Amino acid sequence: MSVLDTGQRAAAAAMADHLTASLITPPPEHGEDFSPRSLRWRAQSLSKGAAGVAVLHGLRAQHSLADDKPVHAWLTRAARDDLTAGPGAGLWFGAPALAFALHTAAPNSYPGALARLDDAVTHIISTRLEAAHARISAARRPPQAEFDLTRGLTGLGAYLLHRDPDGNLVRQVLTYLVRLTEPVGACDEAGTRAPGWWTSDIPHERDPAFNAGHANLGMAHGIAGPLALLSLAARRGVTIDGQELAIDRICRWLDEWKQRAPAGPWWPERITLDELHTGRPHQDGPRRPSWCYGTPGLARAQQLAGLALGDQARQRAAEDALARCLSDPVQLARITDPALCHGLAGLLATAWYAAADAATSDIAAHLPHLLNTVLTHARTIPAGAQPGLIEGTAGIALTLHTLATGASGDWAACLLVN
């Protein structure tokens, strides 16, 4: 992509070098504390720990920007303790996170370890698919962790699409996601109809408005994640019966909750039962324009859907929503975290990949300003800041590396933006 000039790419490269230099050596061990609250468990986190840092070093080594010693040091740290392969495991944590890191950062270095990790991931997915289909057949509502990107089958499906797109297991995950989009009956005694992804989980805010469940719209924990995975798979020729219908079903539901404002379209973060009854969100305007919950992630998912379905009107509507969000200084001022998940690097990465697919240059026109904003914030990152990929310094460095080099975005599979 040539929207950035030589000076801008050089500035991105220099900052990527600077941030990476602060992550060469893993920090000291966390002693012998094995309690659930110990920071040692972050080692196997793609989001906050060593597994994510290994991705940064691996991709830089593959581009001959460094040797591979840091890759192996961080992978070794990530695998130091027994890897989580139970209910807490997902794309961002545990055995699947290390499998993603190893396949992305050093795919040819540890074939035996990668094979064992793939066996563990296969077992996790097979077990969860069986439970999910049983839950659907019993007409029960799903927990959010069943299907979301960070812990659920959407994230595990993203790994499969990245690792083994021709395999049967990724199609089994897509089949589950198609079933997820089908109605599961009434969600209250009044017979109110709700989508299949309506969950009974109560968000951490413990707001009583969520006592009857809710629908999450975001990329990290909501229905935009399944939409992005179904669409990315379709674009790569990985398809199953009902996939296009499921994509369309999600898109139409998002259309129902699309809000219009002078600064551009936006979507609420969650929908409660009361909002479902009235058809109106309580949220009075767009919040932080983050990848995880805000307009950028939702717009990218819908752009991918338009591309997958050959629906140019939907594609352009999604691109317009993102471009107008990027044009709104009020929204942009709400985002101050420099990291990927909630912050500026995630906004920049989402816009970068969306611009590459866009029908116009409207999104690309904002990339130089976004890059400069990320660079400004990156200069203030303190020593010892959180190192991880999704929520830490490694993700900022890798985003800048990607813009500087125009490298392929295999790593962005963990965000479902590419």
Secondary structure as the mmCIF struct_conf table of DSSP 4:
data_model
#
loop_
_struct_conf.conf_type_id
_struct_conf.id
_struct_conf.beg_label_comp_id
_struct_conf.beg_label_asym_id
_struct_conf.beg_label_seq_id
_struct_conf.end_label_comp_id
_struct_conf.end_label_asym_id
_struct_conf.end_label_seq_id
BEND BEND1 VAL A 3 LEU A 4
HELX_RH_AL_P HELX_RH_AL_P1 THR A 6 ALA A 21
TURN_TY1_P TURN_TY1_P1 SER A 22 LEU A 23
BEND BEND2 ILE A 24 THR A 25
HELX_LH_PP_P HELX_LH_PP_P1 PRO A 26 GLU A 29
TURN_TY1_P TURN_TY1_P2 GLY A 31 GLU A 32
BEND BEND3 SER A 35 SER A 35
TURN_TY1_P TURN_TY1_P3 PRO A 36 ARG A 37
HELX_RH_3T_P HELX_RH_3T_P1 LEU A 39 GLN A 44
STRN STRN1 SER A 45 SER A 45
TURN_TY1_P TURN_TY1_P4 LEU A 46 LYS A 48
BEND BEND4 GLY A 49 GLY A 49
HELX_RH_AL_P HELX_RH_AL_P2 ALA A 50 GLN A 62
TURN_TY1_P TURN_TY1_P5 HIS A 63 SER A 64
BEND BEND5 LEU A 65 ALA A 66
BEND BEND6 ASP A 68 ASP A 68
HELX_RH_AL_P HELX_RH_AL_P3 LYS A 69 ALA A 78
TURN_TY1_P TURN_TY1_P6 ALA A 79 ALA A 79
BEND BEND7 ARG A 80 ASP A 81
HELX_LH_PP_P HELX_LH_PP_P2 ASP A 82 THR A 84
BEND BEND8 GLY A 86 GLY A 86
TURN_TY1_P TURN_TY1_P7 PRO A 87 GLY A 88
STRN STRN2 GLY A 90 GLY A 90
TURN_TY1_P TURN_TY1_P8 LEU A 91 TRP A 92
STRN STRN3 PHE A 93 PHE A 93
BEND BEND9 GLY A 94 GLY A 94
HELX_RH_AL_P HELX_RH_AL_P4 ALA A 95 ALA A 105
TURN_TY1_P TURN_TY1_P9 PRO A 107 SER A 109
HELX_RH_AL_P HELX_RH_AL_P5 PRO A 111 SER A 137
TURN_TY1_P TURN_TY1_P10 ALA A 138 ALA A 139
HELX_LH_PP_P HELX_LH_PP_P3 ARG A 140 PRO A 143
HELX_RH_AL_P HELX_RH_AL_P6 GLN A 144 PHE A 147
BEND BEND10 LEU A 149 GLY A 152
HELX_RH_AL_P HELX_RH_AL_P7 LEU A 153 ARG A 163
TURN_TY1_P TURN_TY1_P11 PRO A 165 ASP A 166
BEND BEND11 GLY A 167 GLY A 167
HELX_RH_AL_P HELX_RH_AL_P8 ASN A 168 LEU A 180
TURN_TY1_P TURN_TY1_P12 THR A 181 THR A 181
BEND BEND12 GLU A 182 GLU A 182
BEND BEND13 GLY A 185 GLY A 185
STRN STRN4 ALA A 186 ALA A 186
BEND BEND14 CYS A 187 ASP A 188
TURN_TY1_P TURN_TY1_P13 GLU A 189 ALA A 190
STRN STRN5 ARG A 193 ARG A 193
TURN_TY1_P TURN_TY1_P14 GLY A 196 TRP A 197
STRN STRN6 THR A 199 THR A 199
TURN_TY1_P TURN_TY1_P15 HIS A 204 GLU A 205
HELX_RH_3T_P HELX_RH_3T_P2 PRO A 208 PHE A 210
TURN_TY1_P TURN_TY1_P16 ASN A 211 ALA A 212
STRN STRN7 HIS A 214 ASN A 216
BEND BEND15 GLY A 218 GLY A 218
TURN_TY1_P TURN_TY1_P17 MET A 219 HIS A 221
BEND BEND16 GLY A 222 GLY A 222
TURN_TY1_P TURN_TY1_P18 ILE A 223 ILE A 223
HELX_RH_AL_P HELX_RH_AL_P9 ALA A 224 ARG A 235
TURN_TY1_P TURN_TY1_P19 ARG A 236 GLY A 237
TURN_TY1_P TURN_TY1_P20 ASP A 241 GLY A 242
HELX_RH_AL_P HELX_RH_AL_P10 GLN A 243 GLU A 256
TURN_TY1_P TURN_TY1_P21 TRP A 257 TRP A 257
STRN STRN8 GLN A 259 GLN A 259
TURN_TY1_P TURN_TY1_P22 PRO A 262 ALA A 263
STRN STRN9 TRP A 266 TRP A 266
BEND BEND17 GLU A 269 GLU A 269
STRN STRN10 ARG A 270 THR A 272
HELX_RH_AL_P HELX_RH_AL_P11 LEU A 273 THR A 278
TURN_TY1_P TURN_TY1_P23 GLY A 279 GLY A 279
BEND BEND18 HIS A 282 HIS A 282
BEND BEND19 GLY A 285 GLY A 285
TURN_TY1_P TURN_TY1_P24 TRP A 291 TYR A 293
BEND BEND20 GLY A 294 GLY A 294
HELX_RH_AL_P HELX_RH_AL_P12 THR A 295 LEU A 309
TURN_TY1_P TURN_TY1_P25 GLY A 310 GLY A 310
HELX_RH_AL_P HELX_RH_AL_P13 GLN A 312 LEU A 326
TURN_TY1_P TURN_TY1_P26 SER A 327 SER A 327
HELX_RH_AL_P HELX_RH_AL_P14 PRO A 329 LEU A 332
TURN_TY1_P TURN_TY1_P27 ALA A 333 ARG A 334
BEND BEND21 ALA A 339 GLY A 343
HELX_RH_AL_P HELX_RH_AL_P15 LEU A 344 ASP A 357
BEND BEND22 ALA A 359 SER A 361
TURN_TY1_P TURN_TY1_P28 ASP A 362 ILE A 363
HELX_RH_3T_P HELX_RH_3T_P3 ALA A 364 HIS A 366
HELX_RH_AL_P HELX_RH_AL_P16 LEU A 367 ALA A 378
TURN_TY1_P TURN_TY1_P29 ARG A 379 THR A 380
HELX_LH_PP_P HELX_LH_PP_P4 ILE A 381 PRO A 382
TURN_TY1_P TURN_TY1_P30 ALA A 383 GLY A 384
BEND BEND23 LEU A 389 GLY A 392
HELX_RH_AL_P HELX_RH_AL_P17 THR A 393 THR A 405
TURN_TY1_P TURN_TY1_P31 GLY A 406 GLY A 406
HELX_RH_3T_P HELX_RH_3T_P4 ASP A 410 CYS A 414
TURN_TY1_P TURN_TY1_P32 LEU A 415 LEU A 416
#
